Amino acid sequence: MKLSKTLSLGATVLASAALLAACGSNRSSSSSSSKKTLTWMDSAEIPTMDLSKATDAASFNQISNTMEGLYRLGKNSKLEKGLATSEKVSKDGKTYTYTLRKSKWSDGSELTAKDFVYSWRRTVNPKTASQYSYLFSGIKNADAIVAGKKPVSSLGIKAVGKYKLVITLERRIPYFDKLMGFAVFFPQSEKAVTKYGSKYGTASKYMLYNGPFKHVGWTGSNLSWKMVKNPYYW
């Protein structure tokens, strides 16, 4: 039940945003202005934009609209392609191979399969203390890594070239594809994490984004911010 509620969060937010955007679009089409603005209120201030450490709806609302993973969860939790252009699953259901589309971070730098590898390793690393690291259970060596018994480099994920990602499981996970639509499994820029250090994810400017919008104006403690079009979104 907890997992189901967690995974439905992103879909609910996106569906609500789409509905409001449609209303806004109808209003704007009847006026002379071509500017389209969606305004909504969130349930609380944002605790963090660090997807490895986020645990709450307010954070994931923002992350899900400014970041993107292999898939998106659309209406009724239906999977829609995000960065994955194709998927191949082994006969035993324990190896997933994804081909990624060419895409960029919000600073114009290239996003590759290595950004997924870095992100997943960072989340399961005990030093990160991610409260959602348990969702990686079933991926090869994830449980042992979280328990501090194996190195993060042994996690069952690897980049093959720039645009191929191979994930190895210890057992079949029937809902594995849907997990890929949840923000904890999105890529992260190692360059940004290294550059900003402890400030990473604590304000809009201490992040890089790969989703349709960039986050601006959030200082870490204020109660208003904006999401603006990301010119590098594929």
C-alpha positions in Angstrom: 0.0 0.0 0.0 2.8 2.4 0.9 4.5 1.7 -2.4 1.3 2.1 -4.4 0.6 5.5 -2.7 4.1 6.6 -3.4 4.1 5.7 -7.1 0.7 7.3 -7.6 1.9 10.7 -6.3 3.7 11.8 -9.5 0.8 10.7 -11.7 -1.7 12.7 -9.5 0.4 15.8 -9.6 1.0 15.6 -13.4 -2.7 14.9 -14.1 -3.8 17.8 -12.0 -1.3 20.1 -13.6 -2.4 19.0 -17.1 -6.0 19.7 -16.2 -5.2 23.2 -14.9 -3.0 23.8 -17.9 -5.8 22.9 -20.2 -8.1 25.4 -18.4 -5.4 28.1 -18.6 -4.9 27.3 -22.3 -8.6 27.7 -23.0 -8.6 31.1 -21.3 -5.5 32.3 -23.1 -6.8 31.2 -26.5 -9.8 33.5 -26.0 -7.6 36.5 -25.3 -5.0 38.4 -27.3 -2.2 37.3 -25.0 0.0 34.3 -26.1 1.6 34.0 -22.7 0.4 30.9 -20.8 0.9 30.8 -17.1 -0.3 28.1 -14.7 -0.6 29.1 -11.0 -1.2 26.5 -8.3 -0.7 26.2 -4.5 1.2 23.4 -2.9 0.5 21.8 0.5 3.7 23.0 2.2 7.1 24.7 1.7 9.7 22.6 -0.1 12.1 20.6 2.2 14.5 19.6 -0.5 15.0 19.2 -4.3 17.5 16.4 -3.8 15.8 13.4 -5.1 17.9 11.0 -3.1 16.8 12.6 0.1 13.2 13.7 -0.7 10.4 12.0 1.3 7.4 14.3 1.0 4.7 15.3 -1.5 5.8 18.9 -1.8 9.4 18.0 -2.8 8.3 15.3 -5.2 5.7 17.7 -6.8 8.6 20.0 -7.8 11.1 17.2 -8.7 8.6 15.4 -10.9 8.0 18.5 -13.0 11.6 19.6 -13.3 13.3 16.2 -13.6 12.7 13.2 -15.8 13.6 9.5 -15.7 13.2 6.5 -18.0 9.4 6.8 -17.9 6.7 9.1 -16.8 3.6 8.1 -14.9 0.7 9.6 -16.8 -3.1 9.4 -16.3 -4.2 6.3 -14.2 -0.5 5.5 -13.6 0.0 4.6 -17.3 3.6 4.5 -18.3 4.8 7.0 -20.9 8.3 7.1 -22.4 10.6 9.7 -20.9 14.3 9.2 -21.6 13.9 5.6 -22.6 13.2 5.1 -26.3 13.2 1.3 -26.0 13.3 -1.5 -23.5 14.4 -5.1 -23.7 13.8 -7.6 -20.9 15.6 -11.0 -20.7 13.6 -14.2 -20.7 14.1 -14.7 -17.0 12.8 -11.2 -16.3 16.0 -10.2 -14.4 17.9 -8.1 -16.9 16.5 -4.8 -18.3 18.2 -3.0 -21.1 17.2 0.5 -21.9 18.2 2.7 -24.9 18.2 6.4 -24.0 17.3 9.3 -26.2 19.8 12.1 -26.6 19.0 14.8 -24.1 20.7 17.5 -22.1 20.8 19.1 -18.6 19.6 22.6 -18.1 23.1 24.0 -18.5 23.3 22.4 -22.0 25.6 19.6 -21.0 25.0 16.1 -22.3 22.9 13.6 -20.2 24.1 10.0 -20.5 23.5 6.6 -19.0 26.3 7.3 -16.5 24.0 9.9 -14.9 21.6 7.1 -14.0 24.4 5.0 -12.6 25.7 7.8 -10.5 22.3 8.7 -9.2 21.3 5.2 -8.2 24.6 4.5 -6.5 24.3 7.8 -4.6 20.8 6.9 -3.3 21.7 3.4 -2.0 25.0 4.6 -0.5 24.5 4.5 3.3 26.3 7.8 3.6 23.4 9.5 1.8 20.9 8.1 4.3 18.1 8.0 1.8 14.8 7.0 3.4 13.6 5.5 0.1 16.7 3.4 -0.6 14.6 0.3 0.3 12.8 0.7 -3.1 16.0 -0.5 -4.7 15.6 -3.9 -3.0 15.6 -6.6 -5.6 18.2 -4.9 -7.8 21.5 -6.8 -7.6 23.4 -6.2 -4.4 21.1 -3.2 -3.4 20.2 -4.6 0.0 23.8 -5.5 0.8 25.0 -2.1 -0.2 22.4 -0.3 2.0 23.4 -2.5 4.9 27.1 -1.5 4.3 28.2 -5.0 3.4 29.1 -4.3 -0.3 30.5 -1.4 -2.2 28.2 0.9 -4.2 30.0 0.0 -7.3 28.6 -3.5 -7.1 25.0 -2.3 -7.7 23.3 -4.0 -10.6 23.3 -1.1 -13.0 25.8 -0.2 -15.7 26.2 2.2 -18.6 27.1 0.6 -22.0 28.3 3.6 -24.0 26.5 6.9 -23.7 22.9 5.8 -24.4 22.5 2.2 -23.1 21.6 1.3 -19.6 21.6 -2.3 -18.3 20.0 -3.2 -15.0 20.4 -6.6 -13.3 17.9 -7.9 -10.7 18.2 -10.6 -8.1 14.6 -11.6 -8.7 11.7 -10.7 -10.9 10.0 -7.5 -9.8 6.5 -7.3 -11.5 6.2 -3.6 -10.9 9.7 -2.7 -12.0 8.7 -0.6 -14.9 6.5 1.6 -12.7 9.3 2.1 -10.3 11.2 3.7 -13.2 8.6 6.5 -13.3 9.2 7.5 -9.6 11.6 10.3 -9.0 14.0 8.3 -6.7 15.1 6.5 -9.9 15.8 9.6 -12.0 19.3 10.6 -13.1 21.4 13.1 -11.3 24.3 15.2 -12.5 27.5 14.2 -10.7 29.0 17.6 -11.8 26.2 19.5 -10.0 26.4 17.3 -6.8 30.1 17.8 -6.6 30.0 21.5 -7.4 27.4 22.4 -4.9 28.3 19.9 -2.2 26.1 20.2 0.9 24.1 23.0 -0.8 22.9 20.6 -3.5 19.1 20.6 -3.6 18.7 23.3 -1.0 17.7 26.1 -3.4 16.7 26.4 -7.0 20.2 27.6 -8.1 22.0 24.7 -6.5 20.6 22.2 -9.0 20.7 21.1 -12.6 17.4 20.0 -14.3 16.5 17.7 -17.2 12.8 18.0 -17.2 10.4 20.3 -19.1 10.8 23.1 -16.5 13.6 24.7 -14.5 13.1 25.7 -10.9 13.8 29.4 -10.2 13.4 31.7 -7.2 13.3 29.2 -4.4 15.9 30.2 -1.8 15.4 27.2 0.6 13.1 29.0 3.0 10.7 31.2 1.0 7.1 30.2 0.2 6.9 31.2 -3.5 8.9 30.1 -6.6 8.5 29.5 -10.3 9.0 26.8 -12.9 10.0 28.2 -16.3 10.5 26.4 -19.6 13.7 24.5 -19.9 15.1 25.4 -23.3 17.2 22.2 -23.4 14.4 19.8 -22.8 14.2 17.2 -25.6 
